[in-house]
Every structure is written in structure tokens, then in C-alpha cells.
């Protein structure tokens, strides 16, 4: 079961979804403010995907 308040776990899962489980995990960034309608886990997931793809910060989160 996923803890919706766990930003770090969201980041790990997002990064590994892009780079794979064998990739070295980078330092986990500080948790940003949680946007309305999202959980800390979802914010971590988005940030992890961004980092895994090498995109600029906020690429996904600001495209809504």
C-alpha cells in the first residue's frame, strides 16, 4: 500500500520507472509545496520522472 504522504517513495518510484531498478538513485530533492488536488507521493512521482528523463525542473508539474 502506498503512503500518499511519502514524497521520497514517490520520487524513487518515478525515477526507477524511467531509468530502471538497477540505476543509481540520485539524491532526493527537498519536497516542494503540494499543489491542490495532488498528494506528496504524486509530487514525488512527478519530480522523479522529471529527474529520470533529465528534464528541467517543473517541466511536468507546470504543464497542467
N, CA, C and O atoms as a GROMACS GRO file, in nm:
protein
  256
    1UNK      N    1   0.084  -0.118   0.000
    1UNK     CA    2   0.000   0.000   0.000
    1UNK      C    3   0.088   0.125   0.000
    1UNK      O    4   0.188   0.130   0.072
    2UNK      N    5   0.052   0.222  -0.078
    2UNK     CA    6   0.130   0.344  -0.093
    2UNK      C    7   0.085   0.447   0.009
    2UNK      O    8  -0.034   0.470   0.029
    3UNK      N    9   0.185   0.509   0.074
    3UNK     CA   10   0.158   0.618   0.168
    3UNK      C   11   0.153   0.747   0.088
    3UNK      O   12   0.254   0.791   0.033
    4UNK      N   13   0.036   0.810   0.079
    4UNK     CA   14   0.018   0.931   0.000
    4UNK      C   15   0.100   1.049   0.050
    4UNK      O   16   0.115   1.148  -0.022
    5UNK      N   17   0.153   1.040   0.171
    5UNK     CA   18   0.231   1.149   0.228
    5UNK      C   19   0.381   1.127   0.214
    5UNK      O   20   0.459   1.204   0.270
    6UNK      N   21   0.423   1.025   0.142
    6UNK     CA   22   0.564   0.991   0.131
    6UNK      C   23   0.624   1.040  -0.001
    6UNK      O   24   0.625   0.967  -0.100
    7UNK      N   25   0.673   1.164  -0.002
    7UNK     CA   26   0.735   1.223  -0.120
    7UNK      C   27   0.854   1.142  -0.167
    7UNK      O   28   0.871   1.120  -0.287
    8UNK      N   29   0.937   1.097  -0.074
    8UNK     CA   30   1.058   1.023  -0.109
    8UNK      C   31   1.027   0.894  -0.185
    8UNK      O   32   1.095   0.862  -0.283
    9UNK      N   33   0.927   0.821  -0.141
    9UNK     CA   34   0.891   0.697  -0.209
    9UNK      C   35   0.836   0.727  -0.348
    9UNK      O   36   0.862   0.652  -0.443
   10UNK      N   37   0.760   0.833  -0.362
   10UNK     CA   38   0.711   0.873  -0.494
   10UNK      C   39   0.826   0.906  -0.588
   10UNK      O   40   0.825   0.868  -0.705
   11UNK      N   41   0.926   0.978  -0.535
   11UNK     CA   42   1.044   1.012  -0.616
   11UNK      C   43   1.116   0.885  -0.661
   11UNK      O   44   1.151   0.871  -0.778
   12UNK      N   45   1.138   0.793  -0.568
   12UNK     CA   46   1.207   0.668  -0.601
   12UNK      C   47   1.133   0.592  -0.712
   12UNK      O   48   1.195   0.547  -0.808
   13UNK      N   49   1.002   0.579  -0.697
   13UNK     CA   50   0.925   0.504  -0.796
   13UNK      C   51   0.922   0.574  -0.931
   13UNK      O   52   0.931   0.508  -1.035
   14UNK      N   53   0.911   0.706  -0.932
   14UNK     CA   54   0.911   0.780  -1.057
   14UNK      C   55   1.045   0.769  -1.130
   14UNK      O   56   1.048   0.746  -1.251
   15UNK      N   57   1.155   0.784  -1.056
   15UNK     CA   58   1.287   0.776  -1.116
   15UNK      C   59   1.312   0.636  -1.172
   15UNK      O   60   1.361   0.621  -1.284
   16UNK      N   61   1.279   0.535  -1.095
   16UNK     CA   62   1.303   0.397  -1.138
   16UNK      C   63   1.210   0.354  -1.250
   16UNK      O   64   1.245   0.264  -1.327
   17UNK      N   65   1.094   0.415  -1.262
   17UNK     CA   66   1.005   0.384  -1.374
   17UNK      C   67   1.069   0.426  -1.506
   17UNK      O   68   1.045   0.364  -1.609
   18UNK      N   69   1.150   0.531  -1.502
   18UNK     CA   70   1.216   0.580  -1.622
   18UNK      C   71   1.350   0.512  -1.645
   18UNK      O   72   1.378   0.466  -1.756
   19UNK      N   73   1.432   0.504  -1.540
   19UNK     CA   74   1.569   0.456  -1.555
   19UNK      C   75   1.588   0.308  -1.523
   19UNK      O   76   1.692   0.251  -1.557
   20UNK      N   77   1.490   0.246  -1.460
   20UNK     CA   78   1.503   0.106  -1.423
   20UNK      C   79   1.553   0.089  -1.281
   20UNK      O   80   1.611   0.181  -1.223
   21UNK      N   81   1.530  -0.028  -1.226
   21UNK     CA   82   1.564  -0.053  -1.085
   21UNK      C   83   1.713  -0.065  -1.060
   21UNK      O   84   1.757  -0.053  -0.946
   22UNK      N   85   1.792  -0.090  -1.164
   22UNK     CA   86   1.936  -0.106  -1.146
   22UNK      C   87   2.010   0.028  -1.147
   22UNK      O   88   2.127   0.033  -1.109
   23UNK      N   89   1.945   0.135  -1.189
   23UNK     CA   90   2.010   0.266  -1.197
   23UNK      C   91   2.034   0.321  -1.056
   23UNK      O   92   1.954   0.301  -0.965
   24UNK      N   93   2.146   0.390  -1.043
   24UNK     CA   94   2.178   0.452  -0.914
   24UNK      C   95   2.079   0.565  -0.889
   24UNK      O   96   2.053   0.647  -0.976
   25UNK      N   97   2.026   0.567  -0.770
   25UNK     CA   98   1.927   0.668  -0.733
   25UNK      C   99   1.999   0.796  -0.693
   25UNK      O  100   2.088   0.793  -0.608
   26UNK      N  101   1.964   0.910  -0.754
   26UNK     CA  102   2.029   1.036  -0.717
   26UNK      C  103   1.978   1.084  -0.581
   26UNK      O  104   1.886   1.025  -0.523
   27UNK      N  105   2.038   1.189  -0.532
   27UNK     CA  106   1.992   1.248  -0.406
   27UNK      C  107   1.846   1.292  -0.424
   27UNK      O  108   1.808   1.346  -0.528
   28UNK      N  109   1.768   1.268  -0.324
   28UNK     CA  110   1.626   1.304  -0.330
   28UNK      C  111   1.614   1.452  -0.295
   28UNK      O  112   1.661   1.495  -0.190
   29UNK      N  113   1.550   1.530  -0.384
   29UNK     CA  114   1.539   1.674  -0.358
   29UNK      C  115   1.442   1.704  -0.244
   29UNK      O  116   1.367   1.617  -0.199
   30UNK      N  117   1.447   1.829  -0.200
   30UNK     CA  118   1.353   1.874  -0.097
   30UNK      C  119   1.212   1.868  -0.153
   30UNK      O  120   1.190   1.888  -0.272
   31UNK      N  121   1.118   1.840  -0.066
   31UNK     CA  122   0.979   1.830  -0.108
   31UNK      C  123   0.924   1.968  -0.139
   31UNK      O  124   0.929   2.058  -0.055
   32UNK      N  125   0.870   1.987  -0.260
   32UNK     CA  126   0.809   2.116  -0.294
   32UNK      C  127   0.671   2.128  -0.231
   32UNK      O  128   0.618   2.031  -0.176
   33UNK      N  129   0.615   2.245  -0.238
   33UNK     CA  130   0.479   2.264  -0.190
   33UNK      C  131   0.386   2.174  -0.271
   33UNK      O  132   0.400   2.164  -0.392
   34UNK      N  133   0.293   2.111  -0.204
   34UNK     CA  134   0.199   2.021  -0.271
   34UNK      C  135   0.087   2.102  -0.334
   34UNK      O  136   0.021   2.182  -0.266
   35UNK      N  137   0.067   2.082  -0.462
   35UNK     CA  138  -0.039   2.154  -0.533
   35UNK      C  139  -0.175   2.100  -0.494
   35UNK      O  140  -0.188   1.986  -0.452
   36UNK      N  141  -0.276   2.183  -0.509
   36UNK     CA  142  -0.413   2.142  -0.480
   36UNK      C  143  -0.451   2.023  -0.566
   36UNK      O  144  -0.423   2.021  -0.686
   37UNK      N  145  -0.513   1.925  -0.507
   37UNK     CA  146  -0.558   1.808  -0.580
   37UNK      C  147  -0.451   1.700  -0.597
   37UNK      O  148  -0.478   1.597  -0.659
   38UNK      N  149  -0.333   1.721  -0.543
   38UNK     CA  150  -0.223   1.624  -0.551
   38UNK      C  151  -0.178   1.586  -0.411
   38UNK      O  152  -0.200   1.660  -0.315
   39UNK      N  153  -0.115   1.471  -0.402
   39UNK     CA  154  -0.058   1.427  -0.274
   39UNK      C  155   0.093   1.443  -0.280
   39UNK      O  156   0.150   1.463  -0.387
   40UNK      N  157   0.157   1.434  -0.164
   40UNK     CA  158   0.303   1.442  -0.159
   40UNK      C  159   0.365   1.329  -0.242
   40UNK      O  160   0.466   1.350  -0.308
   41UNK      N  161   0.305   1.211  -0.240
   41UNK     CA  162   0.354   1.098  -0.319
   41UNK      C  163   0.349   1.132  -0.468
   41UNK      O  164   0.446   1.107  -0.540
   42UNK      N  165   0.239   1.188  -0.513
   42UNK     CA  166   0.226   1.224  -0.654
   42UNK      C  167   0.328   1.330  -0.695
   42UNK      O  168   0.382   1.325  -0.805
   43UNK      N  169   0.353   1.426  -0.607
   43UNK     CA  170   0.454   1.528  -0.636
   43UNK      C  171   0.592   1.464  -0.648
   43UNK      O  172   0.671   1.501  -0.735
   44UNK      N  173   0.621   1.369  -0.561
   44UNK     CA  174   0.748   1.297  -0.568
   44UNK      C  175   0.759   1.216  -0.695
   44UNK      O  176   0.864   1.211  -0.758
   45UNK      N  177   0.651   1.152  -0.732
   45UNK     CA  178   0.648   1.073  -0.855
   45UNK      C  179   0.679   1.161  -0.976
   45UNK      O  180   0.760   1.123  -1.061
   46UNK      N  181   0.616   1.276  -0.984
   46UNK     CA  182   0.642   1.368  -1.095
   46UNK      C  183   0.786   1.417  -1.095
   46UNK      O  184   0.850   1.422  -1.200
   47UNK      N  185   0.837   1.453  -0.978
   47UNK     CA  186   0.976   1.500  -0.970
   47UNK      C  187   1.073   1.389  -1.007
   47UNK      O  188   1.174   1.415  -1.073
   48UNK      N  189   1.045   1.265  -0.967
   48UNK     CA  190   1.131   1.153  -1.002
   48UNK      C  191   1.132   1.126  -1.152
   48UNK      O  192   1.237   1.095  -1.208
   49UNK      N  193   1.017   1.137  -1.216
   49UNK     CA  194   1.009   1.119  -1.360
   49UNK      C  195   1.089   1.229  -1.430
   49UNK      O  196   1.165   1.202  -1.523
   50UNK      N  197   1.072   1.352  -1.384
   50UNK     CA  198   1.149   1.462  -1.443
   50UNK      C  199   1.299   1.436  -1.432
   50UNK      O  200   1.373   1.452  -1.530
   51UNK      N  201   1.344   1.397  -1.315
   51UNK     CA  202   1.487   1.372  -1.294
   51UNK      C  203   1.534   1.255  -1.380
   51UNK      O  204   1.642   1.260  -1.438
   52UNK      N  205   1.453   1.150  -1.387
   52UNK     CA  206   1.489   1.034  -1.467
   52UNK      C  207   1.502   1.065  -1.614
   52UNK      O  208   1.586   1.007  -1.683
   53UNK      N  209   1.420   1.155  -1.664
   53UNK     CA  210   1.425   1.194  -1.805
   53UNK      C  211   1.524   1.306  -1.832
   53UNK      O  212   1.552   1.340  -1.947
   54UNK      N  213   1.579   1.364  -1.724
   54UNK     CA  214   1.674   1.472  -1.740
   54UNK      C  215   1.610   1.603  -1.780
   54UNK      O  216   1.677   1.689  -1.837
   55UNK      N  217   1.481   1.620  -1.753
   55UNK     CA  218   1.411   1.743  -1.787
   55UNK      C  219   1.441   1.852  -1.687
   55UNK      O  220   1.484   1.825  -1.574
   56UNK      N  221   1.417   1.975  -1.730
   56UNK     CA  222   1.431   2.088  -1.639
   56UNK      C  223   1.327   2.078  -1.529
   56UNK      O  224   1.218   2.024  -1.549
   57UNK      N  225   1.362   2.130  -1.417
   57UNK     CA  226   1.272   2.129  -1.302
   57UNK      C  227   1.138   2.193  -1.339
   57UNK      O  228   1.134   2.294  -1.409
   58UNK      N  229   1.031   2.134  -1.291
   58UNK     CA  230   0.893   2.181  -1.307
   58UNK      C  231   0.836   2.160  -1.447
   58UNK      O  232   0.728   2.211  -1.477
   59UNK      N  233   0.905   2.087  -1.532
   59UNK     CA  234   0.856   2.063  -1.669
   59UNK      C  235   0.716   2.000  -1.669
   59UNK      O  236   0.626   2.048  -1.737
   60UNK      N  237   0.699   1.894  -1.591
   60UNK     CA  238   0.569   1.825  -1.587
   60UNK      C  239   0.470   1.901  -1.500
   60UNK      O  240   0.356   1.924  -1.539
   61UNK      N  241   0.515   1.938  -1.382
   61UNK     CA  242   0.423   1.995  -1.284
   61UNK      C  243   0.360   2.124  -1.331
   61UNK      O  244   0.247   2.154  -1.291
   62UNK      N  245   0.428   2.201  -1.414
   62UNK     CA  246   0.373   2.329  -1.458
   62UNK      C  247   0.300   2.323  -1.592
   62UNK      O  248   0.254   2.424  -1.643
   63UNK      N  249   0.290   2.204  -1.648
   63UNK     CA  250   0.226   2.192  -1.778
   63UNK      C  251   0.077   2.168  -1.771
   63UNK      O  252   0.012   2.154  -1.875
   64UNK      N  253   0.021   2.163  -1.651
   64UNK     CA  254  -0.124   2.140  -1.636
   64UNK      C  255  -0.203   2.257  -1.684
   64UNK      O  256  -0.326   2.255  -1.680
   0.00000   0.00000   0.00000
